């Protein structure tokens, strides 16, 4: 990796972003809900708030929600059931430090004014702990239900992104397919930090040049560490060439922790069945590849969830803990 890129500090945006992302370091978060629901798409949400509060107390850097408006059979996962912005409000009131992330809001399915208003509200109510991933969407079944053309999601993503960014301004001016803003009205509240932290998911139907010019980070899908390193290095080189600071990278990882700490990784959906020591080695390899945050998903984890959270806190967080309050 280009060392100029690797050693450049990430910008400071808000409490959540600053807690999760630091150059050259990897932190660990969790994907809600914190339970096993491998047998079907709908979780039970057992003690869901108490488990997130436990995750905060144990020192996990972030909790991540998903934007799943419909229970789509081909997708096979209803996520945390609750609308992400409503749930962010509940989490803002029931937690104090843990970063609150969404991976990711599907911009092409929502009006950007509503996204900007809800996101800034969650950011203010949580004291600046929001990190928002944004995506163009990949579940075709949802688009007819919302009378939105699936084939237009690339352009809708770009225009929504621009609209949301303009909401940082006082009395914004902007005109695109989502509406006309002539500078005579404003949207409140404003985000706590300099702007809403927006992380671009995958390619989101955009060119590499557009991605290099935009975003406060990148969400990548899980890959073998060496391939992930190549992708991150290329993207960060393009970002630097575009005259921008280095941006952080995060990814999800499904895990099924087994009793033997040295059990070698065996592939499962978007992750591995493995021992805790092997998970530590894998996270180290991802850190070396340039990944700055991993959001662990326990949907397929066969061990007791509370015991798994404590095991992860004891064996993983000492080396991959969060930064700051």
C-alpha positions in Angstrom: 0.0 0.0 0.0 1.1 3.5 -0.7 2.6 4.7 2.6 1.5 8.3 1.9 -2.1 7.0 1.9 -1.6 4.6 4.7 -0.3 7.1 7.2 -2.6 10.0 6.5 -5.0 10.7 9.3 -8.7 10.4 8.7 -10.6 13.6 9.3 -12.6 14.1 12.5 -16.4 14.3 11.9 -18.4 13.3 14.9 -18.1 11.2 18.1 -19.2 8.0 16.4 -17.0 8.3 13.4 -14.0 9.3 15.5 -14.6 6.4 17.9 -14.7 3.8 15.1 -12.1 4.9 12.6 -8.4 5.5 13.1 -5.7 5.2 10.4 -3.9 1.8 10.5 -6.1 0.4 13.2 -9.1 -2.0 13.2 -12.1 -1.8 15.6 -14.9 -4.3 16.1 -18.6 -3.6 16.1 -21.8 -5.8 15.9 -24.7 -6.1 13.6 -28.2 -6.0 15.2 -30.0 -8.0 16.2 -27.7 -9.7 18.6 -29.1 -13.3 18.3 -29.1 -16.5 16.3 -31.9 -16.7 13.8 -30.3 -19.1 11.3 -33.5 -21.2 10.8 -35.6 -18.4 9.3 -35.5 -14.7 8.1 -37.3 -13.2 11.1 -35.4 -12.7 14.5 -37.1 -13.0 17.8 -35.5 -9.7 19.1 -35.0 -11.3 22.5 -33.9 -8.6 25.0 -32.6 -6.6 22.0 -32.1 -3.3 23.8 -30.4 -5.0 26.8 -28.0 -6.8 24.6 -27.0 -3.7 22.8 -26.5 -2.0 26.2 -24.3 -5.0 27.1 -22.3 -4.6 23.9 -21.7 -1.0 24.8 -20.6 -1.9 28.4 -18.2 -4.5 27.0 -16.5 -2.0 24.8 -17.7 -2.7 21.2 -17.1 0.2 19.0 -20.4 0.3 17.1 -23.8 -1.3 16.6 -25.0 -1.5 13.0 -28.6 -1.5 11.7 -29.9 -2.3 8.2 -32.4 -0.8 5.9 -34.8 -3.7 5.0 -38.2 -2.2 4.3 -39.8 -5.5 3.1 -39.3 -9.1 4.1 -38.2 -10.3 0.6 -38.2 -14.1 0.4 -35.2 -14.2 -2.1 -33.2 -12.1 0.3 -34.0 -14.3 3.3 -33.3 -11.8 6.1 -35.7 -9.3 7.7 -32.9 -7.5 9.5 -33.7 -5.9 12.9 -37.4 -5.5 11.8 -37.7 -1.9 13.0 -37.2 1.0 10.7 -33.6 2.0 11.1 -34.3 5.7 11.9 -37.0 4.9 14.5 -34.6 2.4 16.1 -31.8 4.9 16.0 -34.0 7.2 18.1 -34.6 4.4 20.7 -30.8 3.6 20.8 -29.9 7.2 21.1 -32.0 7.3 24.3 -30.9 3.9 25.7 -27.1 4.1 25.1 -24.4 6.7 25.8 -21.1 5.9 23.9 -21.4 3.2 21.3 -21.4 4.5 17.7 -24.8 4.1 15.9 -24.4 2.9 12.4 -26.6 2.0 9.5 -25.3 -0.4 6.8 -26.9 0.9 4.6 -29.7 3.3 3.8 -31.0 2.6 0.3 -31.1 6.1 -1.1 -33.0 5.2 -4.2 -36.0 4.1 -2.2 -36.4 7.2 0.0 -36.8 10.9 -0.5 -33.5 12.5 0.5 -35.2 15.3 2.5 -36.6 12.6 4.8 -33.3 10.8 5.0 -31.4 14.0 5.8 -34.0 15.1 8.4 -34.1 11.7 10.1 -30.4 11.2 10.0 -29.5 14.6 11.4 -32.2 14.1 14.1 -30.6 10.8 15.2 -27.2 12.4 15.1 -28.2 15.2 17.4 -30.3 13.0 19.7 -27.3 10.6 20.2 -24.8 13.4 20.8 -23.0 13.0 17.4 -22.8 9.2 17.3 -24.4 8.5 13.9 -22.5 6.8 11.0 -24.6 6.3 7.9 -23.8 3.9 5.1 -25.6 4.6 1.9 -26.4 2.3 -1.0 -28.2 2.1 -4.3 -30.1 -1.1 -3.4 -29.9 -4.7 -4.6 -33.4 -6.2 -4.0 -35.4 -5.8 -7.2 -38.7 -6.9 -5.6 -38.8 -3.7 -3.5 -38.8 -1.2 -6.3 -42.3 -2.0 -7.8 -43.8 -1.8 -4.3 -42.5 1.8 -4.1 -43.3 2.6 -7.7 -39.6 3.2 -8.4 -37.7 2.0 -11.5 -34.9 -0.4 -10.5 -32.9 0.5 -13.6 -32.8 4.2 -12.4 -31.2 3.5 -9.1 -27.7 4.7 -10.2 -28.9 8.2 -11.0 -31.3 8.4 -8.1 -28.4 7.4 -5.8 -26.2 10.3 -7.1 -29.0 12.9 -6.9 -30.1 11.8 -3.5 -26.5 11.9 -2.2 -26.1 15.5 -3.6 -29.4 16.5 -2.0 -28.4 15.1 1.4 -25.0 16.8 1.3 -26.6 20.1 0.5 -28.6 19.9 3.8 -25.4 20.8 5.6 -25.6 24.3 4.2 -27.7 27.1 5.6 -30.6 27.8 3.2 -29.3 25.3 0.6 -29.6 25.8 -3.1 -29.9 22.7 -5.4 -32.1 21.5 -8.2 -32.5 17.9 -9.4 -35.2 15.3 -9.8 -35.9 15.2 -6.1 -36.8 18.9 -5.9 -35.8 22.5 -6.2 -34.2 24.4 -3.3 -33.8 28.1 -4.0 -32.1 29.2 -0.8 -35.3 30.6 0.9 -35.9 27.6 3.2 -33.7 25.6 5.5 -33.7 22.2 7.1 -33.1 21.7 10.8 -31.5 20.3 12.8 -28.0 20.4 11.4 -25.7 17.4 12.2 -23.5 17.7 15.3 -20.2 17.6 13.4 -19.2 19.2 10.2 -21.5 16.9 8.2 -23.3 13.6 8.3 -20.7 10.8 7.9 -21.7 9.0 4.7 -20.0 5.7 3.8 -20.5 4.4 0.3 -21.5 0.7 0.1 -19.7 -1.4 -2.5 -19.8 0.5 -5.8 -23.5 1.6 -5.4 -23.7 1.5 -9.2 -21.1 4.3 -9.5 -17.8 4.7 -11.4 -14.6 4.4 -9.5 -13.9 8.1 -10.3 -17.2 9.1 -8.7 -16.5 7.0 -5.6 -13.0 8.5 -5.2 -14.5 12.0 -5.3 -17.3 11.4 -2.7 -18.0 9.8 0.6 -16.4 9.7 4.1 -15.4 6.1 3.8 -16.3 2.8 2.1 -18.2 -0.3 3.0 -16.9 -3.4 1.3 -18.2 -6.9 1.2 -16.2 -9.6 2.9 -13.3 -11.0 0.8 -10.1 -12.9 1.4 -7.6 -10.5 3.0 -5.1 -10.2 0.2 -7.8 -9.4 -2.4 -9.4 -6.9 0.0 -5.9 -5.3 0.4 -5.7 -4.8 -3.4 -9.1 -3.2 -3.6 -8.4 -0.9 -0.7 -5.0 0.1 -2.0 -6.4 0.9 -5.5 -9.3 2.9 -4.1 -7.2 4.9 -1.7 -4.7 5.7 -4.4 -7.6 7.0 -6.5 -8.9 9.0 -3.6 -5.5 10.6 -3.0 -5.2 11.4 -6.8 -8.5 13.1 -6.5 -7.0 15.5 -4.0 -8.8 14.0 -0.9 -7.6 12.7 2.4 -7.6 8.9 2.9 -10.9 7.5 3.9 -11.7 4.6 6.2 -12.9 1.1 5.2 -15.3 -1.2 7.0 -16.8 -4.6 6.2 -19.3 -7.0 7.8 -18.3 -10.6 8.8 -20.7 -13.4 9.8 -19.1 -15.7 12.4 -20.0 -18.9 14.1 -17.6 -19.3 17.0 -16.8 -22.9 18.0 -15.4 -24.2 21.3 -11.9 -25.0 20.0 -10.1 -21.7 19.9 -7.7 -23.0 17.1 -10.5 -24.3 14.9 -9.5 -23.3 11.3 -11.9 -21.1 9.3 -14.6 -22.9 7.3 -16.7 -20.7 5.0 -20.3 -19.9 5.8 -22.5 -17.2 4.3 -20.3 -14.0 4.1 -18.0 -15.3 6.8 -16.5 -18.2 8.7 -17.1 -20.9 11.3 -13.9 -20.8 13.3 -12.3 -20.6 16.7 -11.7 -17.4 18.6 -7.9 -17.5 18.1 -8.4 -17.9 14.3 -10.8 -15.0 14.4 -8.1 -12.9 16.0 -5.7 -13.9 13.3 -8.2 -13.1 10.6 -8.9 -9.7 12.0 -5.2 -9.0 12.2 -4.9 -9.9 8.5 -7.8 -7.6 7.7 -6.1 -4.8 9.7 -2.9 -5.3 7.8 -5.0 -5.2 4.5 -6.2 -1.7 5.5 -9.7 -2.5 6.9 -10.5 -0.1 9.8 -13.7 -1.7 11.2 -15.4 -5.1 11.1 -19.0 -5.4 12.0 -19.6 -9.0 13.3 -22.9 -10.6 12.5 -24.1 -13.4 14.9 -27.1 -14.6 12.9 -25.5 -18.0 12.3 -23.6 -18.3 15.6 -24.6 -21.5 17.3 -23.1 -20.7 20.7 -25.0 -18.8 23.4 -25.1 -15.1 22.4 -24.3 -13.6 25.7 -21.4 -16.0 26.3 -20.1 -15.2 22.7 -20.3 -11.4 23.4 -18.2 -11.9 26.6 -15.7 -14.2 24.8 -15.3 -11.6 22.0 -14.8 -8.8 24.6 -12.2 -10.8 26.4 -10.2 -12.2 23.5 -10.7 -9.7 20.7 -11.4 -6.2 22.0 -8.1 -5.8 23.9 -6.3 -5.6 20.5 -9.2 -4.2 18.4 -10.9 -1.8 20.8 -12.5 1.5 20.0 -10.9 4.9 20.2 -12.1 7.6 22.6 -15.4 8.1 24.4 
